[in-house]
């Protein structure tokens, strides 16, 4: 059995866009070529990977295949990155939210520094709206922000979109009293989403604990001080996602990487590395 990298690239493009047309645009080939690659993969694994309709959805087997394809393609890109640009030098000023740093940053940094030891990384954590303001003031070369990529920064990329979830202990919620909330201070995307959703639903809340620290927020929720709002992938295993219908649905969170220029090889390399790991 042989699976070439172009077939994997086509599969990932279709899985991520839900469309052969969009996937073809992404990989720079015809729709027919992409469809042939999908059919070839399904023949090789002897499984149906997609449910074909107006949009392409993954079958259960397709979801399993997606996990392997992402790992293989990321490892391949990392290998090529290492041998293609082993002597990249420069400095990258990178800003990101503290919650993402707590969950993802350490492994990413260790692996990137191992591949490119001559690139100097200067990293700072802050709230998303502060990061965006400081990025506009050119204090950062690259930022990870919890917002859709703005049109005035065309060099950025959208990394992913994810549901926000209410997180806490369902047994401690009493709707006859204002809900105790554990949130970051202004300006915070999660905070504004939570307060706006509660206001629209006519549910009163009160700030029981405020901290910009992800670790402190998680500790306060674990201690039963209140409920908070987090993306599903950032919810620790020891905390509970609240699925009660009485809490209002929250809007999606959009995560983007923004940069000022696409002409800096060191910044481009770090951006691609972070994006692949997060995706």
C-alpha positions, 0 to 999 in steps of 0.5 A: 500500500502506498499513499503519496503526500499529494493524496494526503494534501487533497484529503485534508483540504476536502476534510477542512473545507467540505468541498472538492471545489474549494479543496481544488483551489487550495491545492492548485489542481482541478476538481477532477484531480482531487476527486481522483485522489479521494477515490484512490485513497478509499480504494487503498484503505477499502473504506468510504471516507466521505459522505458525498452531498452538497458538502463533503462530510467525514464518515466515522472511518474518515474521522479516524483517517483524518487523525493519522493524515494530520499527524503524517502531513505535519511530520512531513512538513516538519522534516522538510522545514528542518532540512530545507531551512536549517540555518534560518536566523532572526528574531520573532516577537510572538504574542498569544493568550495565556490559556493557549500558552498554558495548553500548547506552548511548551511542546511547540517551543521545544520542537521549534527551537530544536529545529531552528536554534538560531532563531530568537523567540521573544514571547509574551502573553496577554488578553486578545484585545490587548494583543491585537492593539499592540500588534497594530502598534507593531510591538509584535511580529506575529500574534495568535488572537481569538478573533476572525482575521481582520481584512486589513491584515491580509497576511494572517491565516485563520487557524480554526473555529470552535464552540465555546462551552460553559464549564463548571459544576452543574450541581452548584448552579441555582437559577433563582440567584445570580450565577457566580461567574469566573472570568478574565478582566476586560478586555476579554473575548470570553468575558464579553461572550458570556455576559452578552449571552446571559443578558440576551437570555435574561439571566443575571450573573455576578462576578465571583472571581476575576483573573487574567490567568488561565491557571487561576481561572481553572483553579477557581472553577474547580474550587466551586467558586463559579462557572466560566467559559472556555473553548472545548479543546481547552477544558481540563479533564477534571472540569465539566462541560455544562450541557443544561438547556437553561444556559444560553448557547455561546457563539463560536470562537475564531482563532487566527494568526496575524503577521505584518509581512510575508517577506520574513523567512524566520517569521514565516517558518514559525507561523507555519510551525505553530499553525500546523501544531494547533490544527 
